[in-house]
Amino acid sequence: QVQFVESGGGLVQPGGSLRLSCAASGSIFRIFHMGWYRQAPGKQRELVATITNGANPNYVDSVKGRFTISRDNAKNTMYLQMNSLKPEDSAVYYCNTSPAMSNYWGQGTQVTVSS
């Protein structure tokens, strides 16, 4: 059974940075294409960034140049470095496979960007 646990969220001022982590259980993490997703209050969950099992990244336009997705297969961990944060980045951030599997959603980690 694969599980993903997100961490690293918090309260940050506009223009600040956060680094999210996604720890995966199991030994097959390296074969998954992975993604970071987010859901703001009253909005649908949306894809933010993906990374293939070969570590090729892709981003939605709203975060290009500000966010960096990476992975460390030896540690079964994926990261999301978020710089130049904006209030509209505030959301609960989740990791999952790409495309997402419904039974792999975790609790997420809250990111709040506010002065």
C-alpha positions as CSV (number, residue, x, y, z in Angstrom):
1,Q,0.0,0.0,0.0
2,V,1.5,3.3,-1.1
3,Q,1.1,6.3,1.2
4,F,2.2,9.9,0.7
5,V,2.7,12.3,3.6
6,E,3.1,16.0,2.9
7,S,4.9,18.5,5.2
8,G,6.6,21.9,5.2
9,G,3.6,24.2,4.9
10,G,3.1,27.3,7.1
11,L,2.4,31.0,7.2
12,V,4.6,33.2,5.1
13,Q,4.6,36.8,3.9
14,P,4.1,37.7,0.3
15,G,7.4,37.3,-1.5
16,G,8.6,34.7,0.9
17,S,9.6,31.0,0.3
18,L,8.6,27.6,1.5
19,R,9.9,24.1,0.7
20,L,7.3,21.3,0.8
21,S,8.2,17.7,1.1
22,C,6.3,14.5,0.2
23,A,7.5,11.3,1.8
24,A,6.4,8.1,0.1
25,S,6.1,4.7,1.7
26,G,7.1,1.6,-0.2
27,S,10.0,0.9,-2.6
28,I,8.3,1.6,-5.9
29,F,8.2,5.4,-5.6
30,R,10.9,5.7,-8.3
31,I,8.6,4.3,-11.0
32,F,5.9,6.8,-10.4
33,H,5.4,10.0,-12.3
34,M,4.5,12.4,-9.5
35,G,2.6,15.7,-9.0
36,W,1.9,18.5,-6.6
37,Y,-1.7,19.6,-6.4
38,R,-3.4,22.4,-4.4
39,Q,-6.9,23.3,-3.3
40,A,-7.9,26.7,-2.1
41,P,-11.2,27.3,-0.1
42,G,-14.2,27.1,-2.4
43,K,-12.2,26.0,-5.4
44,Q,-11.5,22.7,-7.1
45,R,-8.2,21.0,-6.6
46,E,-5.7,21.9,-9.3
47,L,-2.5,20.5,-10.6
48,V,0.6,22.7,-9.8
49,A,3.6,20.8,-11.1
50,T,4.6,17.3,-12.2
51,I,7.8,15.4,-12.4
52,T,8.3,12.2,-14.4
53,N,10.1,9.2,-13.1
54,G,13.0,10.5,-15.2
55,A,12.9,13.8,-13.2
56,N,11.6,15.9,-16.1
57,P,9.5,18.8,-14.6
58,N,6.5,20.6,-15.9
59,Y,4.6,23.5,-14.4
60,V,1.3,25.3,-14.7
61,D,1.7,28.9,-16.1
62,S,0.8,30.5,-12.8
63,V,3.9,29.1,-10.9
64,K,6.5,28.9,-13.7
65,G,9.7,30.7,-12.7
66,R,8.7,30.7,-9.0
67,F,8.2,27.0,-8.1
68,T,10.7,24.1,-8.6
69,I,9.7,20.5,-8.3
70,S,12.3,17.8,-7.6
71,R,12.6,14.3,-6.3
72,D,15.1,12.1,-4.5
73,N,14.4,8.5,-5.3
74,A,16.9,7.2,-2.8
75,K,14.9,9.0,-0.1
76,N,11.5,8.2,-1.5
77,T,10.8,11.9,-1.3
78,M,9.6,14.7,-3.6
79,Y,9.9,18.4,-3.0
80,L,8.4,21.6,-4.1
81,Q,10.5,24.7,-3.6
82,M,8.2,27.8,-3.7
83,N,9.7,31.2,-4.1
84,S,8.1,34.7,-4.5
85,L,4.9,33.4,-3.0
86,K,1.7,35.3,-3.6
87,P,-1.5,35.4,-1.6
88,E,-3.2,33.5,-4.4
89,D,-0.8,30.6,-3.7
90,S,-2.6,30.0,-0.4
91,A,-4.1,26.5,-0.4
92,V,-3.7,23.0,1.0
93,Y,-1.0,21.3,-1.0
94,Y,-1.1,17.6,-1.8
95,C,1.2,15.2,-3.5
96,N,0.0,12.3,-5.5
97,T,0.9,10.3,-8.6
98,S,0.5,11.9,-12.0
99,P,-2.2,11.4,-13.0
100,A,-3.6,11.3,-9.5
101,M,-5.0,8.1,-7.9
102,S,-8.0,8.6,-5.8
103,N,-6.9,6.3,-3.0
104,Y,-3.5,8.0,-2.6
105,W,-4.6,11.4,-1.4
106,G,-3.1,12.3,2.0
107,Q,-3.9,15.0,4.5
108,G,-2.0,17.7,2.7
109,T,-0.1,20.6,4.1
110,Q,-1.5,24.1,4.5
111,V,0.3,27.1,2.9
112,T,-0.9,30.5,3.8
113,V,0.6,33.6,2.2
114,S,-0.4,36.7,4.0
115,S,1.0,39.9,5.5
